[in-house]
Amino acid sequence: MRKDKSQENKEAQVRENKEAQVSIKWAADDPSIHKFTPKPRQHEGEDQENAPPLVTYTVASYFLEKYGIRLKYPKMPIVCTGKGPGNIIEWFPIEFLFQSFGEMKNSNSPEQVQDVLKFYDEFSGTDLVRKVESLTKNRRVLESQRNFLKLFGIAKSLSPVSLKARVLEEPILQFKNASSDISDGSWNLRGVKFDSPATMASFGVIDFTSSGGRLGRGTKFFSNILISCRRHGIHLPFNLNPKDESSVVEKVAFGGNINHISESFSNAIEKAKDFFWYDNSRFYTTQKIWHKTRALQSSDGKGEWEDVLLIPPPSKDMKEFGIIYSGDSPTHFIKHNGTNSMARLMVKAFIKNEEKVVDPYDLVFDGQRYLAIIRDRSGNETSRELIEHLGDTYRLEDGTTVDHIECKKPCNIVGENLIQPISIVFVFLQDDAKKNYHEVKKMSHSTFGIPSQCIVKFLKFESRPEQYCSNIALKINTKLSNSSNEARAWKTLYKVPGSEGSSGIPWLSEAPTLVLGFSVSHGLGEDSKSIIAGHVALDPGCMQFAQAVSIQTKSGVISKEIIGDLTQTLLEHFIVHTGLYPARVLVYRDGVSEGDFARVLENECKVIRNVCFKNLPNFSQNEECQEKASIFNSPPITFIVCQTQHNIRIVPERPVLRHGNVFSGTCVDSKILDVKDSLLTATKDIPREPSKCFEDPRDDGYDFLLTSQGGLKGTSKPVMYRVLLNENVVWRPQGDCRLDGSPLSKEKLQLCTFHMAFQYGTATKAVRDVPVVKYSKRLAGNILGYYQFMEASEEVKKIGQVLDEIEVTTFETKNRDGITSDRYRFVSTEPNESKRPNNILHKLSPYDYKLGVVRPPAFPHNSA
């Protein structure tokens, strides 16, 4: 529900109450603290001499006499909510007030934020340690702390802990044309081609900087983005050449209204379809070329995505397209000389003064001339030849060609729903207001399932746009990654003795590994919601990802039902993308306190194991297997909790870097860790068959602190990785990969985790969290910002949460009246008759709810 303006003003006055100079008084029934005498309204003609005497009240006595309400807690404070009717300062008992459901805006002024950041920038690294030491050794502070701690039998050290750390070896980042020089966890994109560039088959543009019906400066700036994409190797729309780009952008761009973002997004998509799909401007027809995109192979939606050329229908109302597949298959039913035949559409052309036919896939138009791609017997491009376009012709199945036909009809016709959606929508925003950004992302993630790229504050880069646009190109390449292009900006290598380097992430590249990351974000207020987001790495280099999201009533506990749905969705993402079943599982879980370790290990880890077990390739055929869900016949699991809410800082004894921080890759795994979690597997029960298990693990635990990011400002904060379970140090990978894998030792786990930090596909620096967790945090935060828009458009609904007996007591919460609150989860309103796992962002899932099939999504990492 949207607040009215008066309520917002009251909330602002609660925070700032300049008139009363105080916002809270203690207590509601104490006249010495606060009392007031209301004056009755005087009406013209009334006898003021006989008016009743004035009465003085406390807040407690006023509510009792005026409303018949006896305060439950009269000794608790009263709170000023600002001025009410008649310009009177209003006070309310605190028991009548609740925490605001929304985010409290402007609670910290920009000046306050800048002052805090400035302090931590000034005292960073070793300077921070010296500052803390000087404060700690202050005589007054020291005396008060010593007396207090003495009561508990605690003594405080006055000096920081000295320990040894290791700096892990950085990976090698390989682009298509060069390797990158890494400096303290950072690198740049200057002069490089992406290792595996994505394909931007089409695009839409919304320009919210426009006014008066004219396109704004955003549309003009867009050409810089296309130039940068081309420079880094991203494939732009087929047969769209640089000379035509400006005119095409003008035909596609839509001048949006910031007050109607939903309508603007929809109109921009339709405008892009009109140009690229339906050829309403006759751009493709005039140039005698076709638009290239992807389509699902089969009409039931079960097939893989395949490259196709589109033949627009005579009318947009038909919403069907003729498609041309690559290869030699017929494209049309034709009638010539009264004979019905199947034939493939070709282009007749002069090549070096010789008349030949050119396949539509080999025809390229650069704006002024036509070129033919010359291929070898293996189908690889060898050269391009200038040609003279002579017109269309049709090659019959016997190899002969016919130029003149009576009628024709495409052989392959598909509906609009089987065509890959518009690749991406670029949104030029006037400012960085979060509300507008979140509504755009809701349209992208939920309503249409089409990637979006928001561009803000671009005007200050108009004179030198190269670096800014390169960063945008990097994000585009990540968002457009799919099962067809396997897009990634760089390839990761790690050093192996005796070789130039091995591709992928250490340990992960040895066998198919399911790498999962989960994070939870909570809304404000007791009646809010918890967003649980998960990501899965789809490739051994951990550069391509897919996501799944669930929403439940606010709780720090994730129900078994939800963790099961998320794991099932992410596992199916992995299987449909790679075609492989994972041989082992590596899980990173964010947002778990030490008190919940046992519960997480017992519940979440068990659910993940059961999901993997039920998806075994031979599960349905093996009756004996179905009765024995155990570690022996499911992938071994390593479960790690990532803790960031701690006060540990690691700084160098003698600073080398300018900012005084430790190097990227600094790792500590001894002394400072107060708990040494040894392996939580009953090793005595493990069979000693050499083909199934490794040697016994060590007893000194697997926990470690890792500072993967390079320091820029402030003091670098490490992540504490708590390894709750490490079966992969004992168990060999399952299936055909048993002999390929090695034990996941502490050293390999640390190096694997550090190298993953370089795979965050939207930044040119190693990030603090592993990407599967960082992406999950970011997505959960975004959904928390736009969930209100999903409710308003009725894209989600509330259903009861399925809980077992133990979970009922775990989840039980009571409101202020002592009544047990109901538990709910929130799901998509999209019909789900096939009973696939619920996913709030169903358009990004591997399921087609309408068709009830599993298939690779068009853009598995839309939320990047």
Secondary structure as the mmCIF struct_conf table of DSSP 4:
data_model
#
loop_
_struct_conf.conf_type_id
_struct_conf.id
_struct_conf.beg_label_comp_id
_struct_conf.beg_label_asym_id
_struct_conf.beg_label_seq_id
_struct_conf.end_label_comp_id
_struct_conf.end_label_asym_id
_struct_conf.end_label_seq_id
HELX_LH_PP_P HELX_LH_PP_P1 ARG A 2 ASP A 4
HELX_RH_AL_P HELX_RH_AL_P1 LYS A 5 GLU A 16
TURN_TY1_P TURN_TY1_P1 LYS A 18 ALA A 20
BEND BEND1 GLN A 21 GLN A 21
BEND BEND2 SER A 23 SER A 23
STRN STRN1 ILE A 24 LYS A 25
BEND BEND3 TRP A 26 TRP A 26
TURN_TY1_P TURN_TY1_P2 ALA A 28 ASP A 29
TURN_TY1_P TURN_TY1_P3 PRO A 31 ILE A 33
STRN STRN2 PHE A 36 PHE A 36
HELX_LH_PP_P HELX_LH_PP_P2 PRO A 38 HIS A 43
TURN_TY1_P TURN_TY1_P4 GLU A 44 GLY A 45
BEND BEND4 GLN A 48 GLN A 48
TURN_TY1_P TURN_TY1_P5 GLU A 49 ASN A 50
HELX_LH_PP_P HELX_LH_PP_P3 ALA A 51 LEU A 54
STRN STRN3 TYR A 57 TYR A 57
HELX_RH_AL_P HELX_RH_AL_P2 VAL A 59 TYR A 67
BEND BEND5 LYS A 72 LYS A 72
TURN_TY1_P TURN_TY1_P6 PRO A 74 LYS A 75
BEND BEND6 MET A 76 MET A 76
STRN STRN4 ILE A 78 LYS A 83
HELX_RH_3T_P HELX_RH_3T_P1 PRO A 85 ASN A 87
STRN STRN5 ILE A 89 PRO A 93
HELX_RH_3T_P HELX_RH_3T_P2 ILE A 94 PHE A 96
BEND BEND7 PHE A 101 GLY A 102
TURN_TY1_P TURN_TY1_P7 LYS A 105 ASN A 106
BEND BEND8 SER A 107 ASN A 108
HELX_RH_AL_P HELX_RH_AL_P3 PRO A 110 GLU A 122
BEND BEND9 PHE A 123 PHE A 123
TURN_TY1_P TURN_TY1_P8 GLY A 125 GLY A 125
HELX_RH_AL_P HELX_RH_AL_P4 THR A 126 THR A 136
TURN_TY1_P TURN_TY1_P9 LYS A 137 LYS A 137
HELX_RH_AL_P HELX_RH_AL_P5 ARG A 139 LYS A 150
TURN_TY1_P TURN_TY1_P10 LEU A 151 GLY A 153
BEND BEND10 LEU A 158 SER A 159
HELX_LH_PP_P HELX_LH_PP_P4 PRO A 160 SER A 162
STRN STRN6 ARG A 166 VAL A 167
HELX_LH_PP_P HELX_LH_PP_P5 LEU A 168 PRO A 171
STRN STRN7 ILE A 172 GLN A 174
BEND BEND11 LYS A 176 ASN A 177
STRN STRN8 SER A 179 SER A 179
HELX_LH_PP_P HELX_LH_PP_P6 SER A 180 ILE A 182
STRN STRN9 SER A 183 SER A 183
TURN_TY1_P TURN_TY1_P11 ASP A 184 GLY A 185
STRN STRN10 SER A 186 SER A 186
TURN_TY1_P TURN_TY1_P12 ARG A 190 GLY A 191
BEND BEND12 ASP A 195 ASP A 195
STRN STRN11 SER A 196 SER A 196
STRN STRN12 THR A 199 THR A 199
STRN STRN13 PHE A 203 ASP A 207
TURN_TY1_P TURN_TY1_P13 PHE A 208 THR A 209
STRN STRN14 SER A 211 SER A 211
TURN_TY1_P TURN_TY1_P14 GLY A 212 GLY A 213
STRN STRN15 ARG A 214 ARG A 214
HELX_RH_AL_P HELX_RH_AL_P6 ARG A 217 ARG A 231
TURN_TY1_P TURN_TY1_P15 HIS A 232 GLY A 233
STRN STRN16 HIS A 235 HIS A 235
HELX_LH_PP_P HELX_LH_PP_P7 LEU A 236 LEU A 236
BEND BEND13 PRO A 237 PRO A 237
TURN_TY1_P TURN_TY1_P16 PHE A 238 ASN A 239
HELX_RH_AL_P HELX_RH_AL_P7 PRO A 242 VAL A 252
STRN STRN17 PHE A 254 GLY A 255
TURN_TY1_P TURN_TY1_P17 ILE A 258 ASN A 259
HELX_RH_AL_P HELX_RH_AL_P8 ILE A 261 PHE A 276
TURN_TY1_P TURN_TY1_P18 TRP A 277 TRP A 277
BEND BEND14 TYR A 278 TYR A 278
TURN_TY1_P TURN_TY1_P19 ASN A 280 SER A 281
HELX_RH_AL_P HELX_RH_AL_P9 PHE A 283 GLN A 287
TURN_TY1_P TURN_TY1_P20 LYS A 288 LYS A 288
STRN STRN18 HIS A 291 LEU A 296
BEND BEND15 GLN A 297 SER A 298
TURN_TY1_P TURN_TY1_P21 SER A 299 ASP A 300
BEND BEND16 GLY A 301 GLY A 301
BEND BEND17 GLY A 303 GLY A 303
STRN STRN19 TRP A 305 ILE A 311
BEND BEND18 PRO A 314 SER A 315
HELX_RH_3T_P HELX_RH_3T_P3 LYS A 316 MET A 318
STRN STRN20 GLU A 320 TYR A 325
BEND BEND19 SER A 326 ASP A 328
STRN STRN21 HIS A 332 HIS A 336
TURN_TY1_P TURN_TY1_P22 ASN A 337 GLY A 338
STRN STRN22 THR A 339 ILE A 351
TURN_TY1_P TURN_TY1_P23 LYS A 352 ASN A 353
STRN STRN23 GLU A 354 VAL A 358
HELX_RH_3T_P HELX_RH_3T_P4 PRO A 360 ASP A 362
STRN STRN24 LEU A 363 PHE A 365
BEND BEND20 GLY A 367 GLN A 368
STRN STRN25 TYR A 370 ARG A 375
TURN_TY1_P TURN_TY1_P24 ARG A 377 SER A 378
BEND BEND21 GLY A 379 GLY A 379
STRN STRN26 GLU A 381 LEU A 396
TURN_TY1_P TURN_TY1_P25 GLU A 397 ASP A 398
BEND BEND22 GLY A 399 GLY A 399
STRN STRN27 THR A 401 VAL A 402
BEND BEND23 ASP A 403 ASP A 403
BEND BEND24 GLU A 406 GLU A 406
STRN STRN28 CYS A 407 PRO A 410
BEND BEND25 CYS A 411 CYS A 411
STRN STRN29 ILE A 413 GLY A 415
HELX_RH_3T_P HELX_RH_3T_P5 GLU A 416 LEU A 418
STRN STRN30 ILE A 419 ILE A 419
HELX_LH_PP_P HELX_LH_PP_P8 GLN A 420 ILE A 422
BEND BEND26 SER A 423 SER A 423
STRN STRN31 ILE A 424 PHE A 428
BEND BEND27 GLN A 430 ASP A 431
HELX_RH_AL_P HELX_RH_AL_P10 LYS A 434 LYS A 442
HELX_RH_PI_P HELX_RH_PI_P1 MET A 443 PHE A 448
STRN STRN32 SER A 452 ILE A 455
BEND BEND28 LYS A 457 LYS A 457
HELX_RH_3T_P HELX_RH_3T_P6 LEU A 459 PHE A 461
BEND BEND29 GLU A 462 ARG A 464
HELX_RH_AL_P HELX_RH_AL_P11 GLU A 466 LYS A 479
TURN_TY1_P TURN_TY1_P26 LEU A 480 LEU A 480
TURN_TY1_P TURN_TY1_P27 SER A 483 ASN A 485
STRN STRN33 ARG A 488 ARG A 488
BEND BEND30 ALA A 489 ALA A 489
STRN STRN34 LYS A 491 TYR A 494
TURN_TY1_P TURN_TY1_P28 PRO A 497 GLY A 498
BEND BEND31 SER A 499 GLU A 500
STRN STRN35 SER A 502 SER A 503
BEND BEND32 GLY A 504 ILE A 505
TURN_TY1_P TURN_TY1_P29 PRO A 506 TRP A 507
HELX_RH_3T_P HELX_RH_3T_P7 LEU A 508 GLU A 510
BEND BEND33 ALA A 511 ALA A 511
STRN STRN36 THR A 513 HIS A 522
BEND BEND34 LEU A 524 GLY A 525
TURN_TY1_P TURN_TY1_P30 GLU A 526 ASP A 527
STRN STRN37 LYS A 529 ALA A 537
BEND BEND35 ASP A 539 ASP A 539
TURN_TY1_P TURN_TY1_P31 PRO A 540 GLY A 541
BEND BEND36 CYS A 542 CYS A 542
STRN STRN38 PHE A 545 THR A 553
BEND BEND37 LYS A 554 LYS A 554
BEND BEND38 GLY A 556 VAL A 557
HELX_RH_AL_P HELX_RH_AL_P12 LYS A 560 THR A 578
BEND BEND39 GLY A 579 GLY A 579
BEND BEND40 ALA A 583 ALA A 583
STRN STRN39 ARG A 584 ASP A 590
BEND BEND41 GLY A 591 GLY A 591
HELX_RH_3T_P HELX_RH_3T_P8 GLU A 594 ASP A 596
HELX_RH_AL_P HELX_RH_AL_P13 PHE A 597 LYS A 614
TURN_TY1_P TURN_TY1_P32 ASN A 615 ASN A 615
TURN_TY1_P TURN_TY1_P33 PRO A 617 GLN A 621
HELX_RH_AL_P HELX_RH_AL_P14 GLU A 623 GLN A 626
TURN_TY1_P TURN_TY1_P34 GLU A 627 GLU A 627
BEND BEND42 SER A 630 SER A 630
HELX_RH_3T_P HELX_RH_3T_P9 ILE A 631 ASN A 633
BEND BEND43 SER A 634 SER A 634
STRN STRN40 ILE A 637 GLN A 643
BEND BEND44 HIS A 646 HIS A 646
BEND BEND45 GLU A 653 ARG A 654
BEND BEND46 LEU A 657 LEU A 657
TURN_TY1_P TURN_TY1_P35 ARG A 658 HIS A 659
HELX_LH_PP_P HELX_LH_PP_P9 ASN A 661 PHE A 663
TURN_TY1_P TURN_TY1_P36 SER A 664 GLY A 665
STRN STRN41 THR A 666 VAL A 668
BEND BEND47 SER A 670 ILE A 672
BEND BEND48 ASP A 674 ASP A 674
BEND BEND49 THR A 681 THR A 681
HELX_RH_3T_P HELX_RH_3T_P10 THR A 683 ASP A 685
BEND BEND50 ILE A 686 ILE A 686
TURN_TY1_P TURN_TY1_P37 PRO A 690 LYS A 692
STRN STRN42 CYS A 693 CYS A 693
HELX_LH_PP_P HELX_LH_PP_P10 GLU A 695 ARG A 698
BEND BEND51 ASP A 699 ASP A 700
STRN STRN43 PHE A 704 THR A 707
BEND BEND52 GLN A 709 GLN A 709
HELX_LH_PP_P HELX_LH_PP_P11 GLY A 710 GLY A 711
BEND BEND53 LEU A 712 GLY A 714
HELX_LH_PP_P HELX_LH_PP_P12 PRO A 718 PRO A 718
STRN STRN44 VAL A 719 ASN A 726
HELX_RH_3T_P HELX_RH_3T_P11 GLU A 727 VAL A 729
TURN_TY1_P TURN_TY1_P38 VAL A 730 VAL A 730
STRN STRN45 TRP A 731 TRP A 731
HELX_LH_PP_P HELX_LH_PP_P13 ARG A 732 PRO A 733
BEND BEND54 GLN A 734 GLN A 734
HELX_RH_3T_P HELX_RH_3T_P12 GLY A 735 CYS A 737
TURN_TY1_P TURN_TY1_P39 ARG A 738 ASP A 740
HELX_RH_AL_P HELX_RH_AL_P15 LYS A 746 MET A 756
HELX_RH_3T_P HELX_RH_3T_P13 ALA A 757 GLN A 759
TURN_TY1_P TURN_TY1_P40 GLY A 761 THR A 762
BEND BEND55 THR A 764 THR A 764
STRN STRN46 LYS A 765 LYS A 765
BEND BEND56 ARG A 768 ASP A 769
HELX_RH_AL_P HELX_RH_AL_P16 PRO A 771 ALA A 792
TURN_TY1_P TURN_TY1_P41 SER A 793 GLU A 794
STRN STRN47 VAL A 796 GLY A 800
HELX_LH_PP_P HELX_LH_PP_P14 GLN A 801 VAL A 802
HELX_RH_AL_P HELX_RH_AL_P17 GLU A 805 PHE A 811
STRN STRN48 LYS A 814 LYS A 814
TURN_TY1_P TURN_TY1_P42 ARG A 816 ASP A 817
BEND BEND57 GLY A 818 GLY A 818
HELX_LH_PP_P HELX_LH_PP_P15 ILE A 819 ILE A 819
STRN STRN49 THR A 820 THR A 820
HELX_LH_PP_P HELX_LH_PP_P16 SER A 821 ASP A 822
STRN STRN50 TYR A 824 SER A 828
BEND BEND58 GLU A 830 GLU A 830
TURN_TY1_P TURN_TY1_P43 GLU A 833 SER A 834
HELX_LH_PP_P HELX_LH_PP_P17 ARG A 836 ASN A 838
BEND BEND59 ILE A 840 LEU A 841
HELX_RH_3T_P HELX_RH_3T_P14 HIS A 842 LEU A 844
BEND BEND60 SER A 845 PRO A 846
STRN STRN51 TYR A 847 ASP A 848
TURN_TY1_P TURN_TY1_P44 TYR A 849 GLY A 852
STRN STRN52 VAL A 853 VAL A 854
BEND BEND61 ALA A 858 ALA A 858
TURN_TY1_P TURN_TY1_P45 PRO A 860 SER A 863
#
